[in-house]
């Protein structure tokens, strides 16, 4: 299993996963956001944790995904998926450098939610001029995921899960804010 953000995307003519009522298209893996990690709040250094202490916040607003079944005599079948997360970053009152740096994770899950692969992708955002909100699509190039398929298998046995790389404190903050304290 391979996840790379490489120029491979430029050479693939990916067909979108979809259904027209026929069974002729690829059977794509599910692509979803991890609810607890769909947002991230970065506070300025120090003990304060109220609105005035927010350095930046970022949230996924969409995930663009396309897939294609690729067959090779030597390597067998693989489901190749291109994902491009769309994120909106918001500058907080404590942000003095007009920048936000964060990472997101792309995970491939197999049956029973077994983690088969996880990779981290860094993102750097600048807030030019008076902008306090910037939307970024990480699609140049998109993340390319190649999932080897067993004989007769299809992509529906897998899930691609995307979320921000959070500290334990950021995860707790998300859960408390969303009323999910555990």
C-alpha positions in Angstrom: 0.0 0.0 0.0 1.4 3.3 -1.0 0.3 6.9 -0.2 2.3 9.6 -2.0 1.9 13.2 -3.0 3.7 12.8 -6.3 3.6 13.8 -9.9 1.8 10.5 -10.5 -1.4 12.5 -10.3 -0.6 14.5 -13.4 -0.4 11.3 -15.5 -3.5 9.6 -14.2 -6.7 10.1 -15.9 -8.8 9.3 -12.9 -12.5 8.6 -13.3 -14.8 9.8 -10.5 -16.3 7.2 -8.3 -20.0 7.1 -8.8 -23.0 5.0 -9.7 -25.3 5.3 -12.6 -27.2 2.2 -11.6 -24.9 -0.1 -13.5 -22.1 -2.2 -12.1 -19.5 -1.0 -14.8 -17.7 1.7 -12.7 -15.0 1.2 -10.1 -16.1 0.2 -6.6 -14.3 2.9 -4.7 -13.3 3.0 -1.0 -15.2 5.3 1.3 -13.6 8.6 1.9 -14.5 10.3 5.2 -13.4 12.8 7.8 -12.6 11.6 11.3 -15.1 13.6 13.4 -12.9 14.2 16.4 -10.1 15.5 14.2 -12.1 17.5 11.6 -11.2 20.8 13.2 -8.1 22.1 15.0 -7.6 25.0 17.4 -4.0 26.2 18.0 -3.7 28.5 21.1 -0.9 30.9 21.7 1.8 29.7 24.2 0.7 30.1 27.8 -2.1 29.0 30.0 -4.9 31.0 28.5 -7.6 29.0 26.6 -10.3 31.6 25.8 -11.1 33.2 22.5 -8.5 35.9 22.8 -5.8 33.2 23.1 -6.5 31.6 19.8 -3.6 31.7 17.4 -5.5 30.0 14.5 -8.3 27.5 13.8 -8.6 25.3 10.8 -11.4 23.0 9.6 -12.0 20.7 6.7 -14.7 22.0 4.5 -14.6 19.3 1.8 -12.6 16.4 0.5 -12.4 16.0 -3.3 -11.8 12.4 -4.3 -11.6 10.4 -7.5 -10.7 6.7 -8.0 -9.7 4.4 -10.8 -9.2 0.7 -11.0 -5.8 -0.1 -12.4 -4.8 -3.5 -13.7 -1.4 -4.8 -14.4 -0.3 -8.2 -15.5 2.8 -8.1 -13.2 1.3 -6.4 -10.2 -2.3 -7.4 -10.3 -5.2 -5.0 -9.6 -5.1 -1.8 -7.5 -7.5 0.9 -6.6 -5.8 4.2 -7.2 -7.5 7.1 -5.3 -6.6 10.8 -5.5 -7.8 12.9 -2.6 -7.5 16.7 -2.2 -8.6 18.0 1.2 -10.2 21.5 1.3 -9.4 23.4 4.5 -10.4 26.8 5.8 -7.9 28.4 8.2 -9.0 31.3 10.4 -6.6 33.7 12.0 -7.2 34.3 15.7 -6.7 37.3 17.9 -3.4 36.0 19.3 -1.9 35.4 15.8 0.9 38.0 15.3 2.9 36.4 12.4 -0.1 36.1 10.0 0.8 32.4 9.5 -0.6 28.9 10.4 1.3 25.7 10.1 -0.4 22.4 10.7 -0.6 18.8 9.4 -3.3 16.4 8.4 -3.3 12.6 8.3 -4.5 10.3 5.6 -5.2 6.8 6.8 -6.3 3.7 5.0 -8.4 1.3 7.0 -9.2 -2.3 6.1 -11.9 -4.6 7.4 -12.8 -4.1 11.0 -11.2 -0.6 10.8 -7.7 -2.1 11.0 -5.2 0.7 10.2 -3.2 -0.4 7.1 -1.3 2.9 6.5 -1.1 6.4 7.9 0.8 9.3 6.4 1.2 12.9 7.6 1.0 15.9 5.2 2.2 19.4 6.4 0.4 22.6 5.3 1.6 26.2 5.7 -0.9 29.1 5.3 -0.3 32.8 5.2 -3.0 35.4 5.9 -2.1 38.2 3.4 -3.2 41.8 4.0 -6.3 42.1 6.2 -7.5 38.5 5.5 -8.5 36.5 8.6 -9.8 33.5 6.7 -8.1 31.5 3.9 -9.3 28.4 2.1 -6.7 26.0 0.8 -7.1 22.9 -1.4 -4.2 20.6 -1.0 -4.3 19.4 -4.7 -1.0 20.4 -6.2 -0.4 17.5 -6.4 -3.3 15.6 -4.7 -2.5 12.7 -2.3 -2.4 9.5 -4.4 -3.3 6.3 -2.7 -2.7 2.9 -4.3 -4.5 0.0 -2.7 -3.5 -3.4 -4.0 -6.6 -5.5 -4.4 -6.9 -9.3 -4.0 -8.2 -11.3 -6.9 -11.9 -10.4 -7.3 -11.7 -7.7 -4.6 -12.9 -4.2 -4.8 -12.2 -0.9 -3.0 -15.4 -1.0 -0.9 -13.5 -3.2 1.6 -11.4 -0.1 2.5 -11.9 3.3 3.9 -9.8 6.4 3.6 -10.0 8.6 6.7 -8.7 12.1 6.9 -8.2 14.2 10.0 -5.8 16.8 11.5 -2.8 15.7 13.4 -3.8 16.8 16.9 -2.0 17.0 20.2 -3.8 15.2 23.1 -4.8 18.7 24.4 -6.3 19.7 21.0 -8.3 16.4 20.8 -9.6 17.0 24.3 -10.6 20.6 23.4 -12.5 19.3 20.3 -14.3 16.7 22.3 -15.2 19.2 25.1 -16.3 21.8 22.7 -18.5 19.3 20.8 -20.0 18.0 24.1 -18.3 14.6 23.7 -16.0 14.7 26.7 -14.8 11.2 27.4 
